[in-house]
Amino acid sequence: MSPHQLLITNGTLVSRDHAFERGDVLVSGERIASIAPHIQAREGWKAIDAAGKVVAPGFMNIHSHADFHVPIPEHAQLYERLLYQGITTNVGGQCGFCFFPVRGERRKELNDYQGFLLYRDFEPQWADCREYFDLLEGRLQFNYAQLAGHGTLRVNAAGFGERVNQEQMRDMTRMLEESLDAGCFGLSSGLMYMPGTFADTAELVALARTAKRHRNTFYASHLRGYSATFVEAVEEILQVGREAEIPVQVSHLGPFGVKNGHKIAIVIELMEKARREGVDVAYDSLGFCGSDTLAIALFPPSSYSRGLDRFLEDIRGDSFWNEVVRRVQTHVPQWPSWEGNGWTDNFVECCGIENIYVLGSRDPAFVGKSFVSLGEEWGVDPWEALRRVVLAERADFKIFIDGIGGELYGSPRQPSFDAMIEHPLCINSVDEVFDRSGRSWLEAWGSFPHIVRRYVRERKTLELQPVIERFTSRVAERLGIADRGYLREGCFADIVVLDLENYSDHPALFAQEPRHATGVEQLLINGQPVIENGSLNRILPGHVIRNR
Ligand SMILES: [Zn+2]
């Protein structure tokens, strides 16, 4: 049987290799067979008329936590919201987290470390990266590429121990090599999460050097601090890049808090200087000011290190609670944080309690309210309001922290944030974390169309073509792959057909049911139509993209 043929006609081609040219694209099976100004249709071919539409390579998301969702069938439903943005590939294994290896004796610690990323309880059926990839093949809605997560390797080797000895270091190195041999594209670290916080720079450089010995690898990091120690933390990743001679990617660059917004200019200058000196550095960024996280992240890590139940019991007592509040009000992170108490970013210190809201909770009466306004409603101070909600929700609720990215969400002018997005080193991303109800933040619903709407159409500060390149070939370059991210003969047929005027997000900050992005009319993944005339086909055409 010959492979199916699909002809996309009369589209406006936009990619690294095509600048607004009219052309036809012939897809044969999984690949692009040819691209030409006109291709004569033959009988039996399927046809898509793309007149007046933009035809681009399928979009690639350089920063994802899909690792924790792709093994379960529900991922197909969770990631619909990314498909509607035109995203055909996600790069997981970020911020130090990945879903392998799984050592039996570390199961409990692994779950303590990364369980919050799961959509539901789930028993891993693999021991290492190779087995994990083998299990995914044939079950994926989108293409998936992977980094190895430093924190997960460290928990497997040493649990939550602060120091790793030489044998544990050799053990982590072996696990990393195994993962790279299986097809990972490098290493990530999450230096605000224990035990990543305990790793010193030398440990990161040593592992980055191991990664560097494999081809096409890079090192990405959730920095050690995005507030008081933001500049030092950017210097640290540049040092890793310099010493290990490996490309480095700063994960979700934005500083925490309006008072740190001015630091964007400082760290961009540091990165430009490092590039001139030969360090291949870039950064990815959130699409919106403000971010969501779990409520527990507001508190000093030591206050809940004995478990959540104990924490909830402890904060009922006034003296314990008052001490927690005192530390939240006064703790300013110091550099280097691996020598301190591991508390790298105090959200109240950098963003202010008045900018912290309940985003999602079981009790709908809390949603959309700040702890200041809840306090006014109840006739108590904001801290007592916080304690009441934490106890009522058993600390299991999401908060919205305004000012992440250096500007307020609703502010009409966002100069620092805009400068970060508009800079050529920026690669946009969708850093989605689903909670157990399946809810996600604005990012997951419309980060990419938001960039096009705000910066290409409204502000007119970015051209469409370089933005499409950020969504496609710039990510392919980071991965060192040439068969995706471009409109070229022989490439995999990951293709998006966009109605550019309607390509938009529909943000609704506290809404229970946000709306999908609009404007993606057709979406092919490996030649298969995942979105056809705007509606979704429930198929699983994705591949694991292995670094070879
Ligand atoms: Zn992160």
Boltz pocket constraint, residues with backbone or C-beta under 6 A from the ligand:
constraints:
  - pocket:
      binder: B
      contacts: [[A, 94], [A, 95], [A, 190], [A, 222], [A, 251], [A, 252]]
      max_distance: 6.0
